[in-house]
Amino acid sequence: MKAAVVFEKGDIPQYADFPDPEITEKGIPVMVKAASIKNLDRAIAGGNHYSVSTETHQPGIIGTDGVGYLENGQKVYFFSKKGTVAEKAMADRNFIVPVPETLDFVTASALPNAVMGSAMGLKFKAGMKPGDTVLINGATGVTGKIAVQIAKLYGAGKIIVTGRNEESLQSLFSLGADEKVSLKLQDEDFKKRIQAIHSETPIDIVLDYIWGHSVEMILAAMKGNGTFSHKTKLVSVGGMSGDTIQLSSQILRGTDIQISGSGLGSWTPEESKLLFSEIIPEMFQAAADGTIKIDTETADIKDIATIWNKEIPGGKRLVIII
């Protein structure tokens, strides 16, 4: 079969012949039609992700999930540890989700990873409730845009978004955002804006995609003054602005704040099952109904080497058509 293959660690994937996937007891064969490329896939392909960093590299197919047809003709989204950007894949039977017939392959392929990076944090780590005020830090990326829409779907009372691109920030109002704060503001101005918002409508949840200095400023803005403070849950989903922060112990002692992360390894088995049995199906239907939208850019699998290092416009997910 034809597939997108990384032959040497760090190399660009090549469109090449590769053996058909081996039949396994836990696997179900899928004829793949589309697969999205995320930062996760790039990191795994380069051998840099923590899930593969200790493994000896072997030639392998890129991709972690995709959309296609089972042998009985059923349209499904699936997950596979053996690669998905190929004509055929062996799906893990525990991680298969039916796709509505009215939902196109590209959207169905692009949406789940963004859902994982938003709904899981909101639902399980933050325990979001209808009426909550949600701050999405770094909301102009693919997953941030989906987070805005899911927070709205989950009944957020107010959604505040931050980002550096003014045009992208402005576009978030049409997706459900209520207020924006530019990360281009001077530090003190940024903190004053967060303090003012927090004072008017106390922030229940901070869903963070960038970490780094912006989170330091948000935490500083929420720092208590010795009196009772509002309980806020900060959930880290990404680290685009850096992997570490400086955190004053006074903030933790003087503020009712809970900090946690949402990502591979942080979810319970029960939560992971609900992701595939309830959350993704719900979001697929929302997308089919037009309630949730995701921007994409597509390329044919034959062009994988050319597209791999191409800069994809901000806020769009790359989807490979097979």
Salt bridges, closest charged atoms under 4 A:
ASP17 OD1 - LYS2 NZ 3.12
ASP20 OD2 - LYS88 NZ 2.91
ASP41 OD2 - LYS38 NZ 2.90
ASP65 OD1 - LYS38 NZ 2.51
ASP132 OD1 - LYS129 NZ 3.68
GLU166 OE2 - LYS180 NZ 2.71
GLU179 OE1 - LYS158 NZ 2.92
GLU179 OE2 - ARG193 NH2 3.35
ASP187 OD2 - HIS213 NE2 2.73
GLU188 OE2 - LYS191 NZ 3.02
ASP204 OD1 - HIS230 NE2 2.70
GLU216 OE1 - HIS213 ND1 3.11
ASP256 OD1 - LYS231 NZ 3.53
ASP295 OD2 - LYS145 NZ 3.45
GLU297 OE2 - LYS310 NZ 3.17
